[in-house]
Amino acid sequence: MEKDFLDNILEVIENQDAVKLKAILENMHSADIAELCDTLDVDEARFVYRQLDNETAADVLVEMDEDNRKRLLDELPSELIASKFIDNMDTDDAVDIIQEMDEDKQEEVLAHIGDIEQASDIVDLLQYDEDTAGGLMGTEMVVVNENMSMPECLQEMRKQAEDLDDIYNVYVVDDDGRLKGVFPLKKMITNPSVSKVKYVMDEDVISTKVDTPIDDVVQMIEKYNLVSVPVIDSIGRLQGQITVDDVIDELREQQEHDYQMASGLTSDVETDDSVFRQMWARIPWLLIGMLGGILNSMLLGKFEPTLQGYVGLLLFIPLIGGTGGNVGTQSSAIVVQGLANGSLNISNIWKQVFKESAVALLNAIVLSLLVLGYNVYQFGFTEAVTYAVPVSLFALVLIGTLWGTLLPLLFEKIHIDPAIATGPFVQITNDLLGMGIYMLVITLII
């Protein structure tokens, strides 16, 4: 958002010029208004919201940064939250908002929702784990019965569509509410009006269960290029749908989380978070890294008498440490990516391990030969450093790559986020591994 435009709005807000502010907001997209509210304090944001109609206010709230939204909602009464926001949201968005509140406020907001059916749907959705399809789905969709004729189907679709912003698919169910297929809108035009829905629907419909992990849903939508996917319960009854816009938001959050985990941040932080919040998100891995450095220095101290006579060996310690961290991070990043997009699973783990080992062998040969050539030129054929460094490097690339490959698989097995393996953890462990190998080789050669 441009500074001049922002300064102008801030001046309007400061002057409490509601008429002028409302005129400005009418020409803005809800996402831009949300961006504006993210830069304001709570009182200023409240003044902005008072100038918005209920539908726009609900859209803006959904688009706001989670922390800023929570601060705003904490200052608003439950009745206002229900009437101005929740009543004008799709159920999946409403559930996301309500989940951010404490239990007492959740109950107060639910009690003030005007539409009893919507409140019931929200209560049902709140029972699902937020990391499953049931926790992500919405209940707004067009549903027709398989025994309807074309005129009946068209009438029912028109009736339901009045309350929907978008229609992705028309789902067909039987008398018990079980999902039977998808009704293509094209067939409404091309088939005789006497036909029943069940004779023209597509029975080959891709669906997911309410307890399916979100990661699997994301992979399903990406794999089959779906715009929406129906969600069913254990006996096949249609419960809701997940749309591609919900998946995009979820995918973005996962990518941000994985990137921060790989960077050594223990919790989600934003650039506008407080200094202390950012500090606490970073300090754990920094402390662990410092501990790794201390262990490295202790290890080197054990070999101090050996190293005193071969000062040249000390010059290659940064090379050993850096290479170990790099090869481990590269291999773990490939595995984490494979686990995330579904291309790597239990059935082909050893195939990946073998492939990484082959790559590591080639890399180890190239790197060790380059270092050997440099050392021969620099130190000659008779110095211990000439052979200790390339041999250590060869062993480290092989072992470090294998460790970087197996570590995220181990984390996945014990249900720990594998993204940790692409960050400081693998670098710290490979630093220790590299120093251990280097000192062992030095001892054997000398």
N, C-alpha and C positions, 0 to 999 in steps of 0.2 A: 504494500500500500504506500503510495507516494506521500512524502513528508508534508508537502503543501496541503494536500487534500486532508490528511490526518489533522494537521494544525487547525484547518478551517472547521472541521467537525468538533474538535476539542473546544474551540472558541464558542461554537454554537451551544455546546453542552454546558459550558461554564456560564453562559448568559441565560441558560434555561429557556432557550427559544424553541419551544416544542413544535411550532408550526413550520419553521424553517428546517428543523431536524427531520420532521416527518416527510417533508418534500424531498430531502436528500435521500432518505432511506428507501423511498418508493422506487427509486431508480437503481437500487443496488441489489445484487444477488444475495441470497441468504448466506452463502458461503463467505462472501465479502463482509457482510454485516457481522458474521461470527468472528472473522479475523479482526474486525474493528473492536468487538467486545473483548477479545483476548488481550488487547492493549490497554483497556480501561480498568479502573478500579471498580469495586462492587457497586458503589453508589452511581457512578457514571453509566455502568452497564444497565442498571435498573432503570435509569432514565431513558436509555435507548429502547429498552423492551416495552416501556409504556407507550411508545409511539408506534408499535407494530401491531398489526392484527394478529389474532390468535394463531392462525395457520402459519404465518411467516415466523412468528415468535418460536413456534415449536420446531420449525425447520432450522432456525438459527441455533437453538439450544443444542440440537443434535450435532451440528457442525463445530461447536465450540471445543476448545481444548479441555480435556477431562478435568484437570486440576482447577482451571478457571471456572468451569461449569459447576464443580462441586462447591467452590467458594460462594458462587452466586446463589445456588439452591439452598445453602445453609442459612442464607439471610432472608429467604422468602417463606411465607407461611404455606403450610401444606395444602390448604384450600386453593390458593392461587396457583400453585404448581399443578394441581390436578385439573383445574378449569382452563387455565391458559395454555398449558403445555401438553400434559398427558392425554387429555381428551382429544387433542388434535394430531396425535402421532399414530403411526402404525405400531402394532403390538410389539414387534421386535425392537424398535427404537425405544418404546416406553419401558420395556424390560431392562434394557441397557441403562437407562437413566435411573430407574428405581433401584437397581442393584448397587448403585454407588452410594445409596443412603443407608443410615443405620436402621435397625429393625423397627424401632419405634416410629420413625418418620415414614418408613415404608407403609406401615399399617395406617397411619394418618392419611397419607396421600391416596391409598387404595380406597379408603372409606369415603373420600370426597369425589371419586370419579363418577361422573354423571351417567355414563353408559354402563349398566350392570353387566351386560354381555362382554364388553371390552374388559371390565375389571376382572371378570371370571377368567377370561383368556389370559390376562396378565398373571393372575395368581397361578394358573396352570403352568405357564412358561417359567415362572420363577422357581418351580420345583426341579427343573432340569439343571444339570451342571452347565455352567456358562461355557465350558470348553467342549461341549457336544453339539450335535446338530439340533437337538431340542432347545438348547439355550440360545441358538443363533436364529432359529426360524421365526417367521411371522405367520399369523393366521389369516391375513388378508389375501384372498385369492378367489377366483371364480371356479365354482364346483357345480357340476350338473350330474343328474342321474342317468345311468346307461339306458333306462327304459323310456326316456323322453323322446318325443318326436322332434323334428327340426323346428317347427314353430314354437313348441314349448321350450326347447333348448334356447332359442334366440331370445324369447321373452325373459327367461331366467337369467341369461347372461346380461341383458340390458339392465335388469333390476339390480343385480349384484355389482355391476360395473359403476353404478352411480356413486358408490362409496369408496371407489378405488382410484388412486392416482395413476397407476400403471397396471397393465394386464400383460403378463409374460406368457402364461399358458392357461388353457381351460382343462381342468382335471375332471375325469369321469369316475364316479363311484357307484357301487351297487347299493341295495337297500340297507345294508348294514354299515355303510360308510367305508367299505374297503376300496382301495385304489384299484381301478381296472384298466385305466389307460389315459391317454391325452387326446383331446379333441382338436384337430387342426382347424383353424378358422377358414382355411381355403375350402374345406369340404362343406362348409355351410352354404357356399355358393354353387359348388359343382354337383351336389347330390340332391335328389328329389326331396321335396318337403315331407313326403310320407315315410321316409327312412327313419329308423330309430338310431339314436346315438351309438348304441353298442355295435351296430353294423358298419359304421364308418370311422370309428375311433381307431387310433393307433394303440395296439395292446403292448407293443414293445416300448415300455416306459422305464427309464432309469430313475431309481429312487434310492433313498437312504433311510436308515433307522434313526430313531430319536436319540439313541445312545452312541451313535457313531462319532468318533473324535473329529473335531473341526478340521484337523490336518488332512484326514482322509476325504472329507467333503470338498476341501479346496482342490485336492488332487483329482477328484472325480470331475468337478466342473471344468478344470483345466484340460483334462484328458479328452473329454467328450465335447468340449466347446459348448457347454450348456449356458443358457441365460437364467435358468432356474432349475431347481431340483426339488421334487416333492419329498416330504418327510412322513414316514409311516411308523406306527407302533409295532409291537411284536406280532400282532395278528393281521397286519396289513391295512389297518384303518388309517385314512389320510388325516394327519394332524396339522400340517402346515407346509410352507415352502421356504426355501432359502434362495435368494436372488443373487445375481452376480455382483450387484453393488455391495451387498453385505459381505461377500467373499473378498472383494477388493479391499475393503476396510480391514478385514481380518488379516489378509495377507500382508498389508502394509504394516500393521501392528506387529506381526510375527517377524517380519524382516527387520524392523527397528529393534525389536527385542534381541534377536539373534546377533545383529551387528554390535549392539551395546555389550552383550555377553562376551562376544569375541574380542571386544576392545578392553575387557577387564572391568566393566561396570556391573555391580551386583544388583542394581535396581534401575527401573526406567527413569531417566531424567531428561529434562528439556533445557534449552539454552537460557530460558527465563526463570529456572528454578533458583532457589536461594543458594548462597555460597555454601552454607552448612549442609544442605541436602546433596549438593554435588560432591562435596568433600566425603560424606559418608558413603556415597555410591562408589567412590574410587579407592578409598583407603584400604579396604580389605585385601584386594589383590596387590596393592603396593606393598603392604606389610608382608604378604606371602612372598612377593618378589624379593624384598629385602632379606627375608629369612633364607631364601634360596641363595642369595649372594653371600650371606654369612657362611652357609654350609659349603659353598664353593671355596671361599677363602680358607676355611678349616681344612678342606681336602688338599688344597695347594700347600698349606702349612705342613702337612704330614710328609710332603715330598720336597720340602725346602732343601735338605742336604743334597738330594740328587740334582736339583735344579741349579744349585750354586755354581757347579762346574760347567754348566751348559746354558749360559745366559740367552743364547739364541732361541732356545725352546720357549722362553717367556714371550717372545715377540708374536708367537702364533696362537696364544690363548684367545684373543678376540676372534680370530678366524674360526677356531674350533667351536667356540660358544655361539657365534652368529650363524654358522652353517647348520649346527644342530637344531637351533630354533627354527630356521627357515625350512628345512626339509620336513620337520615335524608339522609345522603349520600348513605347508602345502598339501601334504598327504591327508591330514585331518580335515582340511577344508573340502577336499574332493569327496571324502566319505560323508561329511555332514550334509553337503549339497545333495548327494545321492539319497541319503535318508529322508531329506526334506521333500524331494520331488518324486519319491517312490521308485526311482530307478535302481535302488540298492535295497535288497531284502535278505532274509535269512538264507534263501535258496542260492544266492550268488555271492555270499560274503567271501568265501574262499577264492572265488574267481577274482574278486577285487584285490584281495590280499596278494595273490600270485602276480597280478598285473602290476601292482604297486612295487612289489619286490623286483620285478624285471626292470621297471623304470629306475628304481633305486640303484640296481646293479650298474646300469648304463651310466647314470649320473655319477656314481662313485668312481667308476673307471676314468671318466673324463676329468673330474675334479682332482682326483689323486695324481693322475699323470701330469696335469698342468702344474700342480704344486711341486711334484717331484722335479719337473724340468726347471722350475724357478729355483728350487733349493740347490740343485746341482750347479746351476749358474752362480748362485750367491755364495754357497758354502763348500762346493766341491763334493767329491764322492766319499770322503773319509769321515765327515762329521755325522754325529748321531742324529742331529736335527734334520738332515737330508732325508732320512728314511722314516723317522718317528712321525713327522707331520702327515705325509701322504698315507701311511698305513693307518694312522688314527682317523684321518678323514674318510678313508675308504670304509672302515668299520662303522664309523658314526653315521654316515649317510645310509648305510644298510639298516642298522639297528634303529636309528632315529625315524626313518620312514616307516618301518614296521610298527614302531611304538605309536607314531602319529596316526596310523591306519587303524590299529586295534583299540586305541583309547576311546574314540567316540563310539565305537561299537559296544565297548564295555559300558559306557555311560548310558547308551540306549537300552541295553539289557537290564540295567538296574534302575531305569526310569529317572535318569538325571539328564537334563538338557545337554545334548551332544555339542551344542554351540560353544560350551565352555572349553572344549578340547581344542578349538581353533584359536584360542586367545592365550592369555598369560600362562595358563596351566601347562600346556605342552611346551611352551618356551622355557619355563622354569625347570621342568623335569628334564628336558633335553639339554639344558645347560649343565645340570648335574651329571647327566649321562655322558655328555661329551667330555667333561673334565675327568670323569672316572676312566673312560676309555683312553684318553690322552695320557694320563699318569700311568696306567697299566702298560701301555705300549712303550712309553719312555723307560719304565723300569725293566721291561723284558729286553729291550734293545741295548740299554746301557749295561 
